[in-house]
Amino acid sequence: MTNDITAEVRAWLTGRLPKEWTADGDPQVDVDREEITVVLALTAPGLPDDATDAERAQALAGRVQGWREDTRERRMAIARETEHRFDRKVAWGVRAGDDTHLFTHLAVPVMTRLRQPERQVLDTLVEAGVARSRAHALAWCVRLVGQNSDAWLGELREAMEKVREVRRSGPGTSAG
């Protein structure tokens, strides 16, 4: 998606969102061809230092659910305006610390052609119970790559640099 449309959407939402929704930080706005996802920052609930992880998780779940219910009507109105203006559906979410919770958002079919080895990978994930279907397995693979992409891309860039060094020092080059 072009940076221009993302910047336009972000600017419009910055002006349109209620100030109290952005008091804890700027919204994260992601745009693709079908959907605009708006993730707003929430302050995690304050608990005593000796609170367990389970208590923290429950407090956060309560905060997220409360915010979702309390803002539903306003979010729906802003989503309708945004959808009309930018011809894309709007999904909402909140972020508290490292936890992000997305509310109803699109699952868009994407056409792809896979050869047998790729289909076998998906089928293995289904047979192992990791995924319910090939589509779910493919989504799982995409999420896994997304989670690990920074490290993997860093390794790939390092390997590409080593290949360039070997090429520069090979026969027929001024260095070799």
C-alpha positions as a LaTeX table, in Angstrom:
\begin{tabular}{lrrr}
\hline
Residue & $x$ (\AA) & $y$ (\AA) & $z$ (\AA) \\
\hline
Met1 & 0.00 & 0.00 & 0.00 \\
Thr2 & 1.29 & 3.44 & $-0.83$ \\
Asn3 & 2.62 & 5.60 & 1.96 \\
Asp4 & 0.40 & 8.44 & 0.69 \\
Ile5 & $-2.89$ & 6.69 & 1.49 \\
Thr6 & $-1.56$ & 5.45 & 4.83 \\
Ala7 & $-0.49$ & 9.00 & 5.70 \\
Glu8 & $-3.91$ & 10.35 & 4.65 \\
Val9 & $-5.76$ & 7.77 & 6.73 \\
Arg10 & $-3.48$ & 8.34 & 9.73 \\
Ala11 & $-3.90$ & 12.13 & 9.48 \\
Trp12 & $-7.68$ & 11.90 & 9.15 \\
Leu13 & $-7.97$ & 9.53 & 12.11 \\
Thr14 & $-5.65$ & 11.72 & 14.19 \\
Gly15 & $-8.14$ & 14.55 & 13.74 \\
Arg16 & $-11.23$ & 12.36 & 14.11 \\
Leu17 & $-10.44$ & 10.13 & 17.09 \\
Pro18 & $-11.55$ & 11.41 & 20.51 \\
Lys19 & $-8.64$ & 12.87 & 22.47 \\
Glu20 & $-9.22$ & 10.55 & 25.41 \\
Trp21 & $-8.59$ & 7.55 & 23.11 \\
Thr22 & $-5.10$ & 8.81 & 22.27 \\
Ala23 & $-4.12$ & 10.05 & 25.75 \\
Asp24 & $-1.91$ & 6.98 & 26.27 \\
Gly25 & $-0.12$ & 7.25 & 22.91 \\
Asp26 & $-0.58$ & 7.71 & 19.18 \\
Pro27 & $-2.66$ & 5.11 & 17.38 \\
Gln28 & $-0.98$ & 2.52 & 15.21 \\
Val29 & $-2.67$ & 2.64 & 11.79 \\
Asp30 & $-2.07$ & $-0.11$ & 9.23 \\
Val31 & $-3.63$ & 0.07 & 5.76 \\
Asp32 & $-3.88$ & $-2.49$ & 2.99 \\
Arg33 & $-6.18$ & $-2.83$ & $-0.03$ \\
Glu34 & $-9.12$ & $-4.11$ & 1.99 \\
Glu35 & $-8.76$ & $-2.93$ & 5.55 \\
Ile36 & $-7.64$ & $-0.20$ & 7.91 \\
Thr37 & $-6.56$ & $-1.45$ & 11.32 \\
Val38 & $-6.47$ & 1.05 & 14.17 \\
Val39 & $-4.71$ & $-0.06$ & 17.36 \\
Leu40 & $-4.97$ & 2.30 & 20.32 \\
Ala41 & $-2.79$ & 2.32 & 23.44 \\
Leu42 & $-4.38$ & 1.48 & 26.79 \\
Thr43 & $-2.77$ & 1.83 & 30.17 \\
Ala44 & $-2.43$ & $-1.54$ & 31.84 \\
Pro45 & $-4.40$ & $-1.82$ & 35.06 \\
Gly46 & $-2.46$ & $-0.98$ & 38.19 \\
Leu47 & $-2.00$ & $-4.00$ & 40.44 \\
Pro48 & 0.15 & $-4.62$ & 43.51 \\
Asp49 & 3.73 & $-5.70$ & 42.82 \\
Asp50 & 3.00 & $-9.17$ & 44.21 \\
Ala51 & 0.14 & $-9.82$ & 41.76 \\
Thr52 & 0.47 & $-13.10$ & 39.87 \\
Asp53 & 0.71 & $-13.36$ & 36.09 \\
Ala54 & $-2.78$ & $-14.86$ & 36.07 \\
Glu55 & $-4.14$ & $-11.88$ & 38.02 \\
Arg56 & $-2.42$ & $-9.46$ & 35.63 \\
Ala57 & $-3.85$ & $-11.32$ & 32.63 \\
Gln58 & $-7.36$ & $-11.20$ & 34.10 \\
Ala59 & $-7.08$ & $-7.51$ & 34.95 \\
Leu60 & $-5.90$ & $-6.75$ & 31.42 \\
Ala61 & $-8.70$ & $-8.85$ & 29.91 \\
Gly62 & $-11.20$ & $-6.87$ & 32.00 \\
Arg63 & $-9.70$ & $-3.55$ & 30.93 \\
Val64 & $-9.76$ & $-4.53$ & 27.24 \\
Gln65 & $-13.33$ & $-5.86$ & 27.39 \\
Gly66 & $-14.51$ & $-2.78$ & 29.28 \\
Trp67 & $-12.91$ & $-0.43$ & 26.76 \\
Arg68 & $-14.35$ & $-2.41$ & 23.86 \\
Glu69 & $-17.89$ & $-2.29$ & 25.26 \\
Asp70 & $-17.71$ & 1.33 & 26.44 \\
Thr71 & $-16.50$ & 2.63 & 23.06 \\
Arg72 & $-18.52$ & 0.39 & 20.73 \\
Glu73 & $-21.04$ & 2.97 & 19.48 \\
Arg74 & $-18.43$ & 5.67 & 18.86 \\
Arg75 & $-16.07$ & 3.22 & 17.17 \\
Met76 & $-18.86$ & 2.03 & 14.88 \\
Ala77 & $-19.72$ & 5.61 & 13.89 \\
Ile78 & $-16.07$ & 6.50 & 13.20 \\
Ala79 & $-15.62$ & 3.23 & 11.28 \\
Arg80 & $-18.64$ & 4.03 & 9.05 \\
Glu81 & $-17.23$ & 7.49 & 8.29 \\
Thr82 & $-13.76$ & 6.08 & 7.62 \\
Glu83 & $-15.08$ & 3.25 & 5.43 \\
His84 & $-17.08$ & 5.75 & 3.37 \\
Arg85 & $-14.14$ & 8.13 & 3.02 \\
Phe86 & $-11.41$ & 5.56 & 2.19 \\
Asp87 & $-13.44$ & 2.65 & 0.76 \\
Arg88 & $-11.96$ & 0.11 & 3.18 \\
Lys89 & $-13.30$ & $-1.75$ & 6.20 \\
Val90 & $-12.06$ & $-0.66$ & 9.61 \\
Ala91 & $-10.85$ & $-2.99$ & 12.35 \\
Trp92 & $-10.02$ & $-1.91$ & 15.88 \\
Gly93 & $-7.65$ & $-3.12$ & 18.53 \\
Val94 & $-5.86$ & $-2.05$ & 21.68 \\
Arg95 & $-2.31$ & $-2.40$ & 22.92 \\
Ala96 & $-1.32$ & $-2.51$ & 26.59 \\
Gly97 & 2.39 & $-3.04$ & 27.07 \\
Asp98 & 3.46 & $-5.94$ & 24.87 \\
Asp99 & $-0.09$ & $-7.31$ & 24.52 \\
Thr100 & $-2.19$ & $-6.44$ & 21.47 \\
His101 & $-5.86$ & $-7.41$ & 21.21 \\
Leu102 & $-7.58$ & $-7.08$ & 17.84 \\
Phe103 & $-11.34$ & $-6.94$ & 17.65 \\
Thr104 & $-13.33$ & $-8.13$ & 14.65 \\
His105 & $-11.11$ & $-7.88$ & 11.59 \\
Leu106 & $-11.17$ & $-9.28$ & 8.08 \\
Ala107 & $-9.90$ & $-12.66$ & 7.00 \\
Val108 & $-9.39$ & $-12.06$ & 3.28 \\
Pro109 & $-8.98$ & $-14.97$ & 0.89 \\
Val110 & $-5.69$ & $-14.78$ & $-0.99$ \\
Met111 & $-5.21$ & $-16.84$ & $-4.11$ \\
Thr112 & $-1.97$ & $-18.73$ & $-4.31$ \\
Arg113 & $-0.62$ & $-21.66$ & $-6.25$ \\
Leu114 & 1.41 & $-24.17$ & $-4.30$ \\
Arg115 & 3.35 & $-27.11$ & $-5.60$ \\
Gln116 & 3.24 & $-30.49$ & $-3.89$ \\
Pro117 & 6.14 & $-29.89$ & $-1.44$ \\
Glu118 & 4.45 & $-26.72$ & $-0.13$ \\
Arg119 & 1.08 & $-28.47$ & 0.09 \\
Gln120 & 2.73 & $-31.30$ & 2.02 \\
Val121 & 4.00 & $-28.80$ & 4.59 \\
Leu122 & 0.48 & $-27.48$ & 5.06 \\
Asp123 & $-0.97$ & $-30.99$ & 5.22 \\
Thr124 & 1.59 & $-31.98$ & 7.87 \\
Leu125 & 0.50 & $-29.04$ & 10.02 \\
Val126 & $-3.14$ & $-30.09$ & 9.60 \\
Glu127 & $-2.44$ & $-33.75$ & 10.38 \\
Ala128 & $-0.42$ & $-32.79$ & 13.45 \\
Gly129 & $-3.31$ & $-30.73$ & 14.78 \\
Val130 & $-1.41$ & $-27.46$ & 14.56 \\
Ala131 & $-3.96$ & $-26.14$ & 12.05 \\
Arg132 & $-7.58$ & $-26.92$ & 11.19 \\
Ser133 & $-7.20$ & $-26.61$ & 7.43 \\
Arg134 & $-4.69$ & $-25.74$ & 4.73 \\
Ala135 & $-5.86$ & $-22.11$ & 4.87 \\
His136 & $-5.33$ & $-22.04$ & 8.64 \\
Ala137 & $-1.92$ & $-23.70$ & 8.20 \\
Leu138 & $-0.88$ & $-21.08$ & 5.65 \\
Ala139 & $-1.96$ & $-18.30$ & 8.01 \\
Trp140 & 0.04 & $-20.00$ & 10.79 \\
Cys141 & 3.13 & $-20.06$ & 8.54 \\
Val142 & 2.74 & $-16.38$ & 7.68 \\
Arg143 & 2.44 & $-15.46$ & 11.39 \\
Leu144 & 5.53 & $-17.55$ & 12.20 \\
Val145 & 7.56 & $-15.84$ & 9.50 \\
Gly146 & 6.31 & $-12.46$ & 10.73 \\
Gln147 & 7.40 & $-13.25$ & 14.29 \\
Asn148 & 10.84 & $-14.35$ & 13.16 \\
Ser149 & 11.38 & $-12.12$ & 10.16 \\
Asp150 & 13.75 & $-9.62$ & 11.77 \\
Ala151 & 16.29 & $-12.26$ & 12.79 \\
Trp152 & 15.87 & $-14.20$ & 9.57 \\
Leu153 & 16.17 & $-11.14$ & 7.34 \\
Gly154 & 19.28 & $-10.06$ & 9.27 \\
Glu155 & 20.84 & $-13.47$ & 8.63 \\
Leu156 & 19.83 & $-13.27$ & 4.96 \\
Arg157 & 21.44 & $-9.83$ & 4.59 \\
Glu158 & 24.65 & $-11.10$ & 6.20 \\
Ala159 & 24.72 & $-14.06$ & 3.81 \\
Met160 & 24.13 & $-11.78$ & 0.82 \\
Glu161 & 27.05 & $-9.58$ & 1.93 \\
Lys162 & 29.31 & $-12.65$ & 2.14 \\
Val163 & 28.29 & $-13.63$ & $-1.40$ \\
Arg164 & 29.16 & $-10.11$ & $-2.62$ \\
Glu165 & 32.57 & $-10.35$ & $-0.91$ \\
Val166 & 33.28 & $-13.71$ & $-2.57$ \\
Arg167 & 32.25 & $-12.31$ & $-5.96$ \\
Arg168 & 34.50 & $-9.25$ & $-5.51$ \\
Ser169 & 37.50 & $-11.40$ & $-4.69$ \\
Gly170 & 36.88 & $-13.96$ & $-7.43$ \\
Pro171 & 38.74 & $-14.39$ & $-10.73$ \\
Gly172 & 38.35 & $-11.61$ & $-13.26$ \\
Thr173 & 37.86 & $-8.88$ & $-10.66$ \\
Ser174 & 40.33 & $-6.14$ & $-9.88$ \\
Ala175 & 40.66 & $-7.41$ & $-6.28$ \\
Gly176 & 41.51 & $-11.00$ & $-7.32$ \\
\hline
\end{tabular}
